[in-house]
């Protein structure tokens, strides 16, 4: 399969031993979309139609999310380098070996930036969509114990059916709180199917438990593996239109991230953190303009 001749398809690919749900749509140069903490493939549904006339769009569910299987219990906690390798594994399995634009939302900004640094020959552009920012990250102690605790909490909650009873409701509350629309635009049947599972809760708790470790790992990587010279980088920040300190501080963080990476800074308003719902057109433009 090549970017110029890709066909719309949904499949399961075994990446490093774990079956992942992967979708490809459109044709042309390749771009890969990966979502933030707790995100599933359908959170990009409103963005994809803006891209497919011009790009081959790849999106996938990380282990435990969406339709993807959980990783084996023996696997260590997620890392930025590991997620970069997962992105490369998805592209390799699809036969898409030409440089591509990688776009990450929120936490996944760590993943795509690590990909660009560790696999520069495979990266045509980098887009961070309201990406996570930590100015002076320090890893927490006992990562293995924290990961074990996250698994244990998820297992206990699943045993009493908490994800089945509360998962879709919590997902909806978070989506409404992080959009200016104050609604979850994801298809209700898919939300119920994907967020009633214990595997989604386990994935979320594991990623959250290692968040600062991943931020610190990326901070070290920035010193050891520079971005390729001339790589197009865009940071797109969500502006909800409020002039309170929370919004202004977040915009300043995003502007600082763009400066750190030598990239272009954009803001889009009105939009909450889940800007793929509020401004899918602006998200697509940031991706299309990067290459």
Phi and psi in degrees as GROMACS dihedral restraints (atoms count N, CA, C in turn):
[ dihedral_restraints ]
;  ai    aj    ak    al  type     phi  dphi    fc
    3     4     5     6     1  -123.9    20    10
    4     5     6     7     1   162.0    20    10
    6     7     8     9     1   -61.6    20    10
    7     8     9    10     1   -33.9    20    10
    9    10    11    12     1   -74.9    20    10
   10    11    12    13     1   -16.8    20    10
   12    13    14    15     1  -129.4    20    10
   13    14    15    16     1    26.3    20    10
   15    16    17    18     1   -69.2    20    10
   16    17    18    19     1   148.6    20    10
   18    19    20    21     1  -116.0    20    10
   19    20    21    22     1   154.5    20    10
   21    22    23    24     1   -65.9    20    10
   22    23    24    25     1   129.3    20    10
   24    25    26    27     1  -158.4    20    10
   25    26    27    28     1   153.7    20    10
   27    28    29    30     1  -127.0    20    10
   28    29    30    31     1   135.8    20    10
   30    31    32    33     1  -155.1    20    10
   31    32    33    34     1   171.0    20    10
   33    34    35    36     1  -114.9    20    10
   34    35    36    37     1   126.9    20    10
   36    37    38    39     1  -118.8    20    10
   37    38    39    40     1   134.5    20    10
   39    40    41    42     1   -85.5    20    10
   40    41    42    43     1   108.1    20    10
   42    43    44    45     1  -110.8    20    10
   43    44    45    46     1   116.2    20    10
   45    46    47    48     1    52.7    20    10
   46    47    48    49     1    39.0    20    10
   48    49    50    51     1    89.2    20    10
   49    50    51    52     1    -5.5    20    10
   51    52    53    54     1  -114.7    20    10
   52    53    54    55     1   126.0    20    10
   54    55    56    57     1   -69.0    20    10
   55    56    57    58     1   121.0    20    10
   57    58    59    60     1  -113.9    20    10
   58    59    60    61     1   140.7    20    10
   60    61    62    63     1   -81.5    20    10
   61    62    63    64     1   123.2    20    10
   63    64    65    66     1  -131.2    20    10
   64    65    66    67     1   139.3    20    10
   66    67    68    69     1  -126.9    20    10
   67    68    69    70     1   139.1    20    10
   69    70    71    72     1  -127.0    20    10
   70    71    72    73     1   138.8    20    10
   72    73    74    75     1  -145.9    20    10
   73    74    75    76     1   152.3    20    10
   75    76    77    78     1    83.6    20    10
   76    77    78    79     1  -159.9    20    10
   78    79    80    81     1  -159.9    20    10
   79    80    81    82     1   159.4    20    10
   81    82    83    84     1   110.4    20    10
   82    83    84    85     1  -165.5    20    10
   84    85    86    87     1   -54.4    20    10
   85    86    87    88     1   148.9    20    10
   87    88    89    90     1   -88.0    20    10
   88    89    90    91     1   138.1    20    10
   90    91    92    93     1  -131.5    20    10
   91    92    93    94     1   144.1    20    10
   93    94    95    96     1  -118.1    20    10
   94    95    96    97     1   133.9    20    10
   96    97    98    99     1  -114.4    20    10
   97    98    99   100     1   131.6    20    10
   99   100   101   102     1  -139.3    20    10
  100   101   102   103     1   135.8    20    10
  102   103   104   105     1   -95.8    20    10
  103   104   105   106     1   173.1    20    10
  105   106   107   108     1   -81.3    20    10
  106   107   108   109     1  -165.3    20    10
  108   109   110   111     1   -57.4    20    10
  109   110   111   112     1   122.6    20    10
  111   112   113   114     1    78.8    20    10
  112   113   114   115     1    10.7    20    10
  114   115   116   117     1   -87.9    20    10
  115   116   117   118     1   152.3    20    10
  117   118   119   120     1  -122.3    20    10
  118   119   120   121     1   168.3    20    10
  120   121   122   123     1   -58.4    20    10
  121   122   123   124     1   -32.1    20    10
  123   124   125   126     1   -74.3    20    10
  124   125   126   127     1    -8.8    20    10
  126   127   128   129     1   -67.5    20    10
  127   128   129   130     1   -12.1    20    10
  129   130   131   132     1   -99.7    20    10
  130   131   132   133     1     3.8    20    10
  132   133   134   135     1   -56.9    20    10
  133   134   135   136     1   -36.2    20    10
  135   136   137   138     1   -77.4    20    10
  136   137   138   139     1   -21.5    20    10
  138   139   140   141     1   -83.0    20    10
  139   140   141   142     1   -39.0    20    10
  141   142   143   144     1   -56.1    20    10
  142   143   144   145     1   -42.8    20    10
  144   145   146   147     1   -61.1    20    10
  145   146   147   148     1   -25.7    20    10
  147   148   149   150     1   -72.7    20    10
  148   149   150   151     1   -22.3    20    10
  150   151   152   153     1   -97.9    20    10
  151   152   153   154     1   -35.5    20    10
  153   154   155   156     1   -62.7    20    10
  154   155   156   157     1   -25.5    20    10
  156   157   158   159     1   -66.0    20    10
  157   158   159   160     1   -16.9    20    10
  159   160   161   162     1  -125.2    20    10
  160   161   162   163     1   -15.7    20    10
  162   163   164   165     1  -137.5    20    10
  163   164   165   166     1   150.7    20    10
  165   166   167   168     1   -82.8    20    10
  166   167   168   169     1   117.0    20    10
  168   169   170   171     1  -102.3    20    10
  169   170   171   172     1   124.6    20    10
  171   172   173   174     1  -113.9    20    10
  172   173   174   175     1   130.7    20    10
  174   175   176   177     1  -140.0    20    10
  175   176   177   178     1   149.0    20    10
  177   178   179   180     1  -148.5    20    10
  178   179   180   181     1   160.0    20    10
  180   181   182   183     1   -97.8    20    10
  181   182   183   184     1   126.2    20    10
  183   184   185   186     1   -65.1    20    10
  184   185   186   187     1   162.1    20    10
  186   187   188   189     1   -52.1    20    10
  187   188   189   190     1   129.8    20    10
  189   190   191   192     1    94.1    20    10
  190   191   192   193     1   -25.0    20    10
  192   193   194   195     1   -91.9    20    10
  193   194   195   196     1   158.8    20    10
  195   196   197   198     1    55.7    20    10
  196   197   198   199     1  -122.4    20    10
  198   199   200   201     1  -105.6    20    10
  199   200   201   202     1     2.6    20    10
  201   202   203   204     1   -76.3    20    10
  202   203   204   205     1   150.0    20    10
  204   205   206   207     1   -74.0    20    10
  205   206   207   208     1   161.3    20    10
  207   208   209   210     1   -75.4    20    10
  208   209   210   211     1   153.9    20    10
  210   211   212   213     1   -72.5    20    10
  211   212   213   214     1   155.3    20    10
  213   214   215   216     1   -59.3    20    10
  214   215   216   217     1   151.7    20    10
  216   217   218   219     1   -63.0    20    10
  217   218   219   220     1   -19.1    20    10
  219   220   221   222     1   -81.3    20    10
  220   221   222   223     1    -9.5    20    10
  222   223   224   225     1   -74.0    20    10
  223   224   225   226     1   140.7    20    10
  225   226   227   228     1   -72.0    20    10
  226   227   228   229     1   175.0    20    10
  228   229   230   231     1   -62.5    20    10
  229   230   231   232     1   152.8    20    10
  231   232   233   234     1   -59.8    20    10
  232   233   234   235     1   147.5    20    10
  234   235   236   237     1  -132.4    20    10
  235   236   237   238     1   162.0    20    10
  237   238   239   240     1   -63.4    20    10
  238   239   240   241     1   -43.2    20    10
  240   241   242   243     1   -64.8    20    10
  241   242   243   244     1   -38.4    20    10
  243   244   245   246     1   -65.1    20    10
  244   245   246   247     1   -39.8    20    10
  246   247   248   249     1   -70.1    20    10
  247   248   249   250     1   -34.1    20    10
  249   250   251   252     1   -63.2    20    10
  250   251   252   253     1   -42.0    20    10
  252   253   254   255     1   -65.0    20    10
  253   254   255   256     1   -34.9    20    10
  255   256   257   258     1   -65.0    20    10
  256   257   258   259     1   -42.6    20    10
  258   259   260   261     1   -59.6    20    10
  259   260   261   262     1   -46.6    20    10
  261   262   263   264     1   -62.5    20    10
  262   263   264   265     1   -38.5    20    10
  264   265   266   267     1   -62.2    20    10
  265   266   267   268     1   -40.2    20    10
  267   268   269   270     1   -62.9    20    10
  268   269   270   271     1   -47.4    20    10
  270   271   272   273     1   -63.0    20    10
  271   272   273   274     1   -42.3    20    10
  273   274   275   276     1   -63.0    20    10
  274   275   276   277     1   -43.3    20    10
  276   277   278   279     1   -64.0    20    10
  277   278   279   280     1   -28.4    20    10
  279   280   281   282     1   -84.5    20    10
  280   281   282   283     1    -7.6    20    10
  282   283   284   285     1    76.6    20    10
  283   284   285   286     1    20.4    20    10
  285   286   287   288     1  -100.4    20    10
  286   287   288   289     1    89.2    20    10
  288   289   290   291     1  -104.7    20    10
  289   290   291   292     1    -3.9    20    10
  291   292   293   294     1   -76.6    20    10
  292   293   294   295     1   157.8    20    10
  294   295   296   297     1   -56.0    20    10
  295   296   297   298     1   139.3    20    10
  297   298   299   300     1  -130.8    20    10
  298   299   300   301     1   161.5    20    10
  300   301   302   303     1   -86.3    20    10
  301   302   303   304     1   129.4    20    10
  303   304   305   306     1  -112.1    20    10
  304   305   306   307     1   130.3    20    10
  306   307   308   309     1  -124.3    20    10
  307   308   309   310     1   125.8    20    10
  309   310   311   312     1  -126.1    20    10
  310   311   312   313     1   136.7    20    10
  312   313   314   315     1  -100.6    20    10
  313   314   315   316     1   134.8    20    10
  315   316   317   318     1    55.8    20    10
  316   317   318   319     1  -122.2    20    10
  318   319   320   321     1   -55.0    20    10
  319   320   321   322     1   -36.0    20    10
  321   322   323   324     1   -67.7    20    10
  322   323   324   325     1   -10.1    20    10
  324   325   326   327     1   -60.0    20    10
  325   326   327   328     1   -35.9    20    10
  327   328   329   330     1   -59.8    20    10
  328   329   330   331     1   -43.1    20    10
  330   331   332   333     1   -66.0    20    10
  331   332   333   334     1   -47.3    20    10
  333   334   335   336     1   -73.4    20    10
  334   335   336   337     1   -32.4    20    10
  336   337   338   339     1   -65.9    20    10
  337   338   339   340     1   -40.8    20    10
  339   340   341   342     1   -62.0    20    10
  340   341   342   343     1   -39.7    20    10
  342   343   344   345     1   -59.9    20    10
  343   344   345   346     1   -46.0    20    10
  345   346   347   348     1   -62.7    20    10
  346   347   348   349     1   -35.0    20    10
  348   349   350   351     1   -78.5    20    10
  349   350   351   352     1   -37.5    20    10
  351   352   353   354     1   -89.8    20    10
  352   353   354   355     1   -21.8    20    10
  354   355   356   357     1  -131.5    20    10
  355   356   357   358     1    59.6    20    10
  357   358   359   360     1   -61.5    20    10
  358   359   360   361     1   -32.4    20    10
  360   361   362   363     1   -70.1    20    10
  361   362   363   364     1   -13.2    20    10
  363   364   365   366     1  -102.6    20    10
  364   365   366   367     1     3.8    20    10
  366   367   368   369     1  -113.8    20    10
  367   368   369   370     1   121.9    20    10
  369   370   371   372     1  -100.2    20    10
  370   371   372   373     1   -22.2    20    10
  372   373   374   375     1  -168.1    20    10
  373   374   375   376     1   155.9    20    10
  375   376   377   378     1  -130.2    20    10
  376   377   378   379     1   125.7    20    10
  378   379   380   381     1  -126.9    20    10
  379   380   381   382     1   123.1    20    10
  381   382   383   384     1  -110.8    20    10
  382   383   384   385     1   119.7    20    10
  384   385   386   387     1  -104.6    20    10
  385   386   387   388     1   100.7    20    10
  387   388   389   390     1    47.6    20    10
  388   389   390   391     1    49.6    20    10
  390   391   392   393     1   -67.1    20    10
  391   392   393   394     1   154.3    20    10
  393   394   395   396     1   -64.0    20    10
  394   395   396   397     1   142.2    20    10
  396   397   398   399     1  -134.6    20    10
  397   398   399   400     1   128.9    20    10
  399   400   401   402     1  -131.8    20    10
  400   401   402   403     1   117.2    20    10
  402   403   404   405     1   -72.8    20    10
  403   404   405   406     1   -35.8    20    10
  405   406   407   408     1  -143.0    20    10
  406   407   408   409     1    69.8    20    10
  408   409   410   411     1   -73.2    20    10
  409   410   411   412     1   140.3    20    10
  411   412   413   414     1  -127.9    20    10
  412   413   414   415     1   127.3    20    10
  414   415   416   417     1   -65.3    20    10
  415   416   417   418     1   146.2    20    10
  417   418   419   420     1   -86.6    20    10
  418   419   420   421     1   157.2    20    10
  420   421   422   423     1   -72.2    20    10
  421   422   423   424     1   162.3    20    10
  423   424   425   426     1    54.8    20    10
  424   425   426   427     1    59.3    20    10
  426   427   428   429     1   -61.2    20    10
  427   428   429   430     1   -37.3    20    10
  429   430   431   432     1   -64.5    20    10
  430   431   432   433     1   -40.7    20    10
  432   433   434   435     1   -68.3    20    10
  433   434   435   436     1   -38.5    20    10
  435   436   437   438     1   -64.3    20    10
  436   437   438   439     1   -40.1    20    10
  438   439   440   441     1   -65.8    20    10
  439   440   441   442     1   -40.4    20    10
  441   442   443   444     1   -63.2    20    10
  442   443   444   445     1   -39.6    20    10
  444   445   446   447     1   -65.1    20    10
  445   446   447   448     1   -40.4    20    10
  447   448   449   450     1   -61.7    20    10
  448   449   450   451     1   -42.0    20    10
  450   451   452   453     1   -64.2    20    10
  451   452   453   454     1   -41.0    20    10
  453   454   455   456     1   -66.0    20    10
  454   455   456   457     1   -42.8    20    10
  456   457   458   459     1   -62.4    20    10
  457   458   459   460     1   -44.0    20    10
  459   460   461   462     1   -62.6    20    10
  460   461   462   463     1   -40.5    20    10
  462   463   464   465     1   -64.7    20    10
  463   464   465   466     1   -41.5    20    10
  465   466   467   468     1   -65.8    20    10
  466   467   468   469     1   -41.6    20    10
  468   469   470   471     1   -65.0    20    10
  469   470   471   472     1   -39.3    20    10
  471   472   473   474     1   -66.8    20    10
  472   473   474   475     1   -35.4    20    10
  474   475   476   477     1   -63.1    20    10
  475   476   477   478     1   -27.5    20    10
  477   478   479   480     1  -104.2    20    10
  478   479   480   481     1    17.4    20    10
  480   481   482   483     1    65.7    20    10
  481   482   483   484     1    23.1    20    10
  483   484   485   486     1   -61.3    20    10
  484   485   486   487     1   -45.0    20    10
  486   487   488   489     1   -60.9    20    10
  487   488   489   490     1   -40.4    20    10
  489   490   491   492     1   -63.7    20    10
  490   491   492   493     1   -40.6    20    10
  492   493   494   495     1   -80.1    20    10
  493   494   495   496     1   -35.3    20    10
  495   496   497   498     1  -118.2    20    10
  496   497   498   499     1   -17.0    20    10
  498   499   500   501     1   -53.4    20    10
  499   500   501   502     1   -56.2    20    10
  501   502   503   504     1   -61.3    20    10
  502   503   504   505     1   -35.9    20    10
  504   505   506   507     1   -65.6    20    10
  505   506   507   508     1   -45.9    20    10
  507   508   509   510     1   -63.8    20    10
  508   509   510   511     1   -43.0    20    10
  510   511   512   513     1   -56.2    20    10
  511   512   513   514     1   -45.3    20    10
  513   514   515   516     1   -64.0    20    10
  514   515   516   517     1   -40.5    20    10
  516   517   518   519     1   -63.3    20    10
  517   518   519   520     1   -43.1    20    10
  519   520   521   522     1   -64.2    20    10
  520   521   522   523     1   -44.3    20    10
  522   523   524   525     1   -62.4    20    10
  523   524   525   526     1   -42.1    20    10
  525   526   527   528     1   -67.6    20    10
  526   527   528   529     1   -32.2    20    10
  528   529   530   531     1   -76.3    20    10
  529   530   531   532     1   -17.7    20    10
  531   532   533   534     1  -115.2    20    10
  532   533   534   535     1    20.3    20    10
  534   535   536   537     1  -132.3    20    10
  535   536   537   538     1   149.4    20    10
  537   538   539   540     1   -75.2    20    10
  538   539   540   541     1   -16.1    20    10
  540   541   542   543     1   -74.4    20    10
  541   542   543   544     1   -22.8    20    10
  543   544   545   546     1    56.3    20    10
  544   545   546   547     1    44.2    20    10
  546   547   548   549     1  -153.4    20    10
  547   548   549   550     1   154.4    20    10
  549   550   551   552     1   -94.5    20    10
  550   551   552   553     1   113.3    20    10
  552   553   554   555     1   -87.4    20    10
  553   554   555   556     1     1.2    20    10
  555   556   557   558     1   -71.3    20    10
  556   557   558   559     1   148.9    20    10
  558   559   560   561     1   -61.3    20    10
  559   560   561   562     1   127.7    20    10
  561   562   563   564     1   -58.2    20    10
  562   563   564   565     1   -45.2    20    10
  564   565   566   567     1   -60.1    20    10
  565   566   567   568     1   -36.9    20    10
  567   568   569   570     1   -71.0    20    10
  568   569   570   571     1   -38.7    20    10
  570   571   572   573     1   -60.9    20    10
  571   572   573   574     1   -44.9    20    10
  573   574   575   576     1   -63.2    20    10
  574   575   576   577     1   -42.7    20    10
  576   577   578   579     1   -65.5    20    10
  577   578   579   580     1   -40.9    20    10
  579   580   581   582     1   -89.1    20    10
  580   581   582   583     1   -28.2    20    10
  582   583   584   585     1  -104.6    20    10
  583   584   585   586     1     4.9    20    10
  585   586   587   588     1   -89.5    20    10
  586   587   588   589     1     2.1    20    10
  588   589   590   591     1   -97.6    20    10
  589   590   591   592     1   146.7    20    10
  591   592   593   594     1   -68.2    20    10
  592   593   594   595     1   -26.5    20    10
  594   595   596   597     1   -66.2    20    10
  595   596   597   598     1   -34.9    20    10
  597   598   599   600     1   -66.3    20    10
  598   599   600   601     1   -42.6    20    10
  600   601   602   603     1   -63.9    20    10
  601   602   603   604     1   -42.7    20    10
  603   604   605   606     1   -62.4    20    10
  604   605   606   607     1   -43.3    20    10
  606   607   608   609     1   -61.2    20    10
  607   608   609   610     1   -43.8    20    10
  609   610   611   612     1   -63.3    20    10
  610   611   612   613     1   -46.4    20    10
  612   613   614   615     1   -66.8    20    10
  613   614   615   616     1   -36.8    20    10
  615   616   617   618     1   -66.3    20    10
  616   617   618   619     1   -45.3    20    10
  618   619   620   621     1   -65.6    20    10
  619   620   621   622     1   -38.3    20    10
  621   622   623   624     1   -67.3    20    10
  622   623   624   625     1   -37.0    20    10
  624   625   626   627     1   -66.4    20    10
  625   626   627   628     1   -28.4    20    10
  627   628   629   630     1  -106.2    20    10
  628   629   630   631     1    15.1    20    10
  630   631   632   633     1   -57.9    20    10
  631   632   633   634     1   -51.0    20    10
  633   634   635   636     1   -68.1    20    10
  634   635   636   637     1   -32.5    20    10
  636   637   638   639     1   -62.9    20    10
  637   638   639   640     1   -42.4    20    10
  639   640   641   642     1   -67.7    20    10
  640   641   642   643     1   -38.7    20    10
  642   643   644   645     1   -62.8    20    10
  643   644   645   646     1   -42.2    20    10
  645   646   647   648     1   -67.5    20    10
  646   647   648   649     1   -37.9    20    10
  648   649   650   651     1   -61.4    20    10
  649   650   651   652     1   -44.2    20    10
  651   652   653   654     1   -66.3    20    10
  652   653   654   655     1   -37.3    20    10
  654   655   656   657     1   -60.1    20    10
  655   656   657   658     1   -42.1    20    10
  657   658   659   660     1   -67.1    20    10
  658   659   660   661     1   -38.2    20    10
  660   661   662   663     1   -64.3    20    10
  661   662   663   664     1   -32.9    20    10
  663   664   665   666     1   -61.3    20    10
  664   665   666   667     1   -30.9    20    10
  666   667   668   669     1   -82.6    20    10
  667   668   669   670     1   -28.7    20    10
  669   670   671   672     1   -94.1    20    10
  670   671   672   673     1   -26.6    20    10
  672   673   674   675     1  -135.7    20    10
  673   674   675   676     1    88.8    20    10
  675   676   677   678     1   -62.8    20    10
  676   677   678   679     1   153.3    20    10
  678   679   680   681     1   -64.7    20    10
  679   680   681   682     1   150.5    20    10
  681   682   683   684     1   -58.7    20    10
  682   683   684   685     1   138.7    20    10
  684   685   686   687     1   -57.4    20    10
  685   686   687   688     1   132.9    20    10
  687   688   689   690     1    78.7    20    10
  688   689   690   691     1     5.0    20    10
  690   691   692   693     1   -64.6    20    10
  691   692   693   694     1   126.4    20    10
  693   694   695   696     1   -67.7    20    10
  694   695   696   697     1   125.8    20    10
  696   697   698   699     1  -128.4    20    10
  697   698   699   700     1   131.4    20    10
  699   700   701   702     1  -129.4    20    10
  700   701   702   703     1   133.0    20    10
  702   703   704   705     1  -112.2    20    10
  703   704   705   706     1   117.0    20    10
  705   706   707   708     1  -107.8    20    10
  706   707   708   709     1   118.1    20    10
  708   709   710   711     1  -104.1    20    10
  709   710   711   712     1   143.5    20    10
  711   712   713   714     1   -86.2    20    10
  712   713   714   715     1   131.2    20    10
  714   715   716   717     1  -121.2    20    10
  715   716   717   718     1   111.4    20    10
  717   718   719   720     1   -80.9    20    10
  718   719   720   721     1     1.4    20    10
  720   721   722   723     1    87.8    20    10
  721   722   723   724     1   -10.0    20    10
  723   724   725   726     1   -79.5    20    10
  724   725   726   727     1   147.4    20    10
  726   727   728   729     1  -106.6    20    10
  727   728   729   730     1    23.1    20    10
  729   730   731   732     1   -74.6    20    10
  730   731   732   733     1   170.5    20    10
  732   733   734   735     1   -65.4    20    10
  733   734   735   736     1   -33.0    20    10
  735   736   737   738     1   -63.3    20    10
  736   737   738   739     1   -46.6    20    10
  738   739   740   741     1   -67.0    20    10
  739   740   741   742     1   -45.1    20    10
  741   742   743   744     1   -64.4    20    10
  742   743   744   745     1   -38.7    20    10
  744   745   746   747     1   -65.5    20    10
  745   746   747   748     1   -40.9    20    10
  747   748   749   750     1   -66.7    20    10
  748   749   750   751     1   -41.0    20    10
  750   751   752   753     1   -63.5    20    10
  751   752   753   754     1   -38.7    20    10
  753   754   755   756     1   -64.4    20    10
  754   755   756   757     1   -39.4    20    10
  756   757   758   759     1   -61.6    20    10
  757   758   759   760     1   -43.3    20    10
  759   760   761   762     1   -67.8    20    10
  760   761   762   763     1   -38.3    20    10
  762   763   764   765     1   -63.8    20    10
  763   764   765   766     1   -40.1    20    10
  765   766   767   768     1   -65.6    20    10
  766   767   768   769     1   -36.6    20    10
  768   769   770   771     1   -63.5    20    10
  769   770   771   772     1   -43.1    20    10
  771   772   773   774     1   -61.3    20    10
  772   773   774   775     1   -41.7    20    10
  774   775   776   777     1   -65.0    20    10
  775   776   777   778     1   -41.1    20    10
  777   778   779   780     1   -60.1    20    10
  778   779   780   781     1   -38.4    20    10
  780   781   782   783     1   -91.8    20    10
  781   782   783   784     1    -0.6    20    10
  783   784   785   786     1    65.7    20    10
  784   785   786   787     1    33.0    20    10
  786   787   788   789     1  -110.4    20    10
  787   788   789   790     1   179.0    20    10
  789   790   791   792     1   -86.1    20    10
  790   791   792   793     1   138.3    20    10
  792   793   794   795     1  -105.1    20    10
  793   794   795   796     1   133.1    20    10
  795   796   797   798     1  -133.6    20    10
  796   797   798   799     1   151.6    20    10
  798   799   800   801     1  -127.1    20    10
  799   800   801   802     1   152.0    20    10
  801   802   803   804     1  -131.3    20    10
  802   803   804   805     1   134.8    20    10
  804   805   806   807     1  -139.8    20    10
  805   806   807   808     1   150.8    20    10
  807   808   809   810     1   -82.9    20    10
  808   809   810   811     1   135.0    20    10
  810   811   812   813     1  -155.3    20    10
  811   812   813   814     1   139.3    20    10
  813   814   815   816     1   -91.1    20    10
  814   815   816   817     1  -173.9    20    10
  816   817   818   819     1   -58.2    20    10
  817   818   819   820     1   -36.2    20    10
  819   820   821   822     1   -83.1    20    10
  820   821   822   823     1    64.4    20    10
  822   823   824   825     1   -70.2    20    10
  823   824   825   826     1   -12.5    20    10
  825   826   827   828     1   -64.9    20    10
  826   827   828   829     1   -26.1    20    10
  828   829   830   831     1   -85.0    20    10
  829   830   831   832     1   -43.7    20    10
  831   832   833   834     1   -77.2    20    10
  832   833   834   835     1   -39.4    20    10
  834   835   836   837     1  -139.1    20    10
  835   836   837   838     1    65.6    20    10
  837   838   839   840     1   -61.8    20    10
  838   839   840   841     1   -29.6    20    10
  840   841   842   843     1   -66.0    20    10
  841   842   843   844     1   -41.1    20    10
  843   844   845   846     1   -69.2    20    10
  844   845   846   847     1   -37.2    20    10
  846   847   848   849     1   -61.6    20    10
  847   848   849   850     1   -47.2    20    10
  849   850   851   852     1   -62.8    20    10
  850   851   852   853     1   -41.6    20    10
  852   853   854   855     1   -61.4    20    10
  853   854   855   856     1   -41.4    20    10
  855   856   857   858     1   -60.7    20    10
  856   857   858   859     1   -38.3    20    10
  858   859   860   861     1   -72.3    20    10
  859   860   861   862     1   -45.9    20    10
  861   862   863   864     1   -66.1    20    10
  862   863   864   865     1   -34.5    20    10
  864   865   866   867     1   -79.3    20    10
  865   866   867   868     1   -12.5    20    10
  867   868   869   870     1   -75.5    20    10
  868   869   870   871     1   -26.0    20    10
